[in-house]
Amino acid sequence: MARGVAWALIILGSVVSLAACSTFPTVKTVPELENAWLAQRHTLDRLQNWTIAGRLGIQTESEGWHISFRWRQEAESYRIDLSAPLGQQSAALQGDSQGVTLVLADGRRVVAADPEDLLARQLGWRVPIKGLRYWVKGLPSPDAAEVHGLDERGRLLWLEQAGWRISYRRYGDFSGNLLPVKIFLDNSELKVRLVIDEWTFA
């Protein structure tokens, strides 16, 4: 009888142990996370031609805007189409490493060397276009120092760079690539909320 009770306890302990293993997955070590991040970064670096579409919320201390956007990137060249709700206002930003042109709703064209300065003068907010080219993919920009945190799959969870804190709230799978679909950006003057509905690749 005692032997039977002992075996029952051993079996019960094994079942509990297996249940605990299935409930609590193995946590990756820091080196494992960094290796996963390096692999993810290498994959994303190769995505040079892409298009995203979604919604953009911009908030200052006194004003806010909600905008639909479509961004097409082809190597160094890009075009970003912006449209306010109900077609109230639209604009298109076209640029490359040589300069940028803003085409306004009334057809006026404004040319500048820097997209951030151009948007600040014409639309009233300074959105970091140069950094966003990388941040929307879940990558730091190569042009500035950065610190970051990783999630359990080795993807960026947050990034601090060029005076901005970027928080990655959600990722999605697009053609086998894990890419951000919800990004929050904050600095001392501006809050930007980016929701990406579509990723396509050339």
Secondary structure as the mmCIF struct_conf table of DSSP 4:
data_model
#
loop_
_struct_conf.conf_type_id
_struct_conf.id
_struct_conf.beg_label_comp_id
_struct_conf.beg_label_asym_id
_struct_conf.beg_label_seq_id
_struct_conf.end_label_comp_id
_struct_conf.end_label_asym_id
_struct_conf.end_label_seq_id
HELX_RH_AL_P HELX_RH_AL_P1 ALA A 2 THR A 23
BEND BEND1 PHE A 24 PHE A 24
HELX_LH_PP_P HELX_LH_PP_P1 PRO A 25 THR A 29
HELX_RH_AL_P HELX_RH_AL_P2 VAL A 30 ASP A 45
TURN_TY1_P TURN_TY1_P1 ARG A 46 ARG A 46
STRN STRN1 ASN A 49 GLN A 59
BEND BEND2 GLU A 61 SER A 62
STRN STRN2 GLY A 64 GLU A 74
TURN_TY1_P TURN_TY1_P2 ALA A 75 GLU A 76
STRN STRN3 SER A 77 SER A 83
HELX_RH_3T_P HELX_RH_3T_P1 PRO A 85 GLY A 87
BEND BEND3 GLN A 88 GLN A 88
STRN STRN4 SER A 90 ASP A 96
TURN_TY1_P TURN_TY1_P3 SER A 97 GLN A 98
STRN STRN5 GLY A 99 LEU A 104
TURN_TY1_P TURN_TY1_P4 ALA A 105 ASP A 106
BEND BEND4 GLY A 107 GLY A 107
STRN STRN6 ARG A 109 ALA A 112
BEND BEND5 ALA A 113 ALA A 113
HELX_RH_AL_P HELX_RH_AL_P3 PRO A 115 LEU A 123
BEND BEND6 GLY A 124 GLY A 124
HELX_RH_AL_P HELX_RH_AL_P4 ILE A 129 TRP A 135
TURN_TY1_P TURN_TY1_P5 VAL A 136 GLY A 138
TURN_TY1_P TURN_TY1_P6 PRO A 142 ASP A 143
BEND BEND7 ALA A 144 ALA A 144
STRN STRN7 GLU A 146 LEU A 150
TURN_TY1_P TURN_TY1_P7 GLU A 152 ARG A 153
BEND BEND8 GLY A 154 ARG A 155
STRN STRN8 LEU A 156 GLN A 161
TURN_TY1_P TURN_TY1_P8 ALA A 162 GLY A 163
STRN STRN9 TRP A 164 PHE A 174
TURN_TY1_P TURN_TY1_P9 SER A 175 GLY A 176
STRN STRN10 ASN A 177 ASP A 186
BEND BEND9 SER A 188 GLU A 189
STRN STRN11 LYS A 191 PHE A 201
#
